[in-house]
Amino acid sequence: MMYTSIIFTFTALFAFAFAEPSGGLKAQNIDSIPRIDIFTKLAQTGQGGASIQLKGADLESTLSTRIQRTRTPQIANGWRIRIFRDSRQDGRSRAEQIVQRIRNEYAGTSAYASYDAPYWYVAVGDYRTKEDAEKTRRLLARSYPTASLINTAINLPPL
């Protein structure tokens, strides 16, 4: 009983605190909230002369580095589709042509040329699951009948 009355009282106070004279609740415009630089705020002296001193590594630099790391491609184990393998002298130019063709025909799909002596390879996609890679492999098999799945390191999409 007492618990119910406390919740009711809190709800009523909350409603009155944000009520407009017209009777409705007032929504706060996020653009009207002043932007505060946390590092400047921490450096200021508070009430009673208290202040916060950051020692050791520079916190702002550390946070900036961490943010930058999340923007760089992350590597994980996944699947790609190998559509080309060639050891001839013109293997490199053929691999580069195929990479360009894939990027043009399948916009947004990544394609990679790589060399592991004596072969040039072309692999397509960055798939986390074998099932997703298999769907694309079936599509690519129309033009590249030797397309096969390979388990390899892939680039994860940026956060």
C-alpha positions in Angstrom: 0.0 0.0 0.0 2.7 2.4 1.0 4.8 1.4 -2.1 1.8 2.2 -4.4 1.3 5.6 -2.9 5.0 6.5 -3.3 4.9 5.5 -7.0 1.7 7.6 -7.4 3.3 10.6 -5.7 6.5 10.3 -7.8 4.5 10.0 -11.0 2.4 13.0 -10.1 5.4 15.1 -9.3 7.1 14.1 -12.5 4.0 15.0 -14.6 3.7 18.4 -12.9 7.4 19.2 -13.3 7.2 18.9 -17.0 3.6 20.2 -17.6 3.1 23.2 -19.8 0.4 25.8 -18.9 -1.7 24.4 -21.8 -2.0 21.1 -19.8 0.3 18.9 -22.0 3.7 17.6 -21.3 6.7 19.6 -22.5 9.1 17.8 -24.7 12.7 19.0 -24.4 14.4 20.1 -27.6 17.8 18.4 -27.8 19.2 21.3 -29.8 18.5 23.6 -26.9 20.8 21.7 -24.5 24.2 23.4 -24.3 27.2 21.3 -25.5 29.7 20.8 -22.8 33.3 19.7 -23.3 33.9 17.1 -20.6 37.6 17.7 -20.5 37.2 21.4 -19.9 34.6 20.7 -17.3 36.9 18.2 -15.4 39.7 20.7 -15.4 37.6 23.4 -13.7 37.7 23.9 -9.9 34.4 22.8 -8.3 32.6 24.0 -5.2 34.8 24.1 -2.1 38.0 24.2 -4.2 37.8 20.5 -5.3 39.3 19.7 -8.7 40.0 16.6 -10.7 43.5 16.0 -12.1 44.1 13.4 -14.8 47.4 11.7 -14.2 49.3 9.3 -16.4 48.2 8.9 -20.0 46.4 11.9 -21.5 42.7 10.8 -21.4 41.7 12.9 -24.4 44.5 11.4 -26.5 43.6 7.9 -25.3 39.9 8.3 -26.2 40.8 9.7 -29.6 43.0 6.7 -30.3 40.3 4.3 -29.2 37.7 6.0 -31.4 40.1 5.9 -34.4 40.8 2.2 -33.9 37.1 1.4 -34.1 37.0 3.2 -37.5 39.8 1.0 -39.0 38.8 -2.3 -40.6 38.7 -5.1 -38.1 39.7 -8.6 -39.1 37.8 -11.8 -38.2 37.6 -15.3 -39.5 34.9 -15.7 -42.1 34.2 -16.7 -45.7 35.1 -15.5 -49.2 34.3 -16.9 -52.7 37.3 -17.8 -54.8 36.4 -17.2 -58.5 39.9 -17.2 -60.1 43.2 -19.0 -59.9 46.0 -18.6 -62.5 49.7 -19.2 -62.7 50.4 -17.9 -66.2 52.5 -14.8 -66.9 49.5 -12.7 -67.5 47.8 -13.9 -64.3 48.2 -10.6 -62.5 46.6 -8.5 -65.2 43.7 -11.0 -65.6 43.2 -11.0 -61.8 43.0 -7.2 -61.7 40.6 -7.2 -64.7 38.3 -9.7 -62.9 38.4 -7.6 -59.7 37.4 -4.5 -61.6 34.6 -6.4 -63.4 33.2 -7.7 -60.1 33.3 -4.2 -58.5 31.4 -2.8 -61.6 28.9 -5.6 -62.0 28.2 -6.2 -58.3 28.3 -2.7 -56.7 29.1 -2.8 -53.0 30.7 -6.2 -53.2 34.3 -6.4 -52.2 36.8 -8.2 -54.5 40.5 -9.0 -53.7 43.4 -10.1 -55.9 46.2 -11.9 -54.1 49.4 -13.7 -55.0 50.6 -16.9 -53.4 53.4 -18.3 -55.6 52.9 -19.4 -58.2 49.2 -18.5 -58.4 47.2 -15.3 -58.6 43.8 -15.5 -56.9 40.6 -13.5 -56.9 38.3 -13.8 -53.9 34.9 -12.0 -53.5 33.1 -10.8 -50.4 33.5 -10.7 -46.7 30.9 -13.1 -45.2 30.6 -14.0 -41.5 28.7 -17.2 -42.2 29.1 -20.0 -44.7 25.4 -19.8 -45.6 25.7 -16.1 -46.7 28.7 -16.9 -48.8 27.0 -19.9 -50.4 24.1 -17.7 -51.5 26.5 -15.4 -53.4 28.6 -18.3 -54.7 25.5 -19.7 -56.4 24.9 -16.3 -58.1 28.6 -16.0 -59.1 28.7 -19.6 -60.4 26.7 -18.5 -63.4 29.7 -16.5 -64.7 32.5 -18.3 -62.8 31.7 -22.0 -62.7 34.8 -22.9 -60.6 33.7 -20.5 -57.8 34.3 -22.2 -54.4 34.1 -21.1 -50.8 37.3 -20.5 -48.8 37.5 -20.0 -45.0 39.9 -17.0 -44.4 40.4 -13.7 -42.6 37.8 -11.1 -43.6 37.3 -7.4 -43.1 34.5 -6.6 -40.8 32.3 -3.7 -41.7 33.0 -0.4 -39.8 31.0 0.3 -36.7 
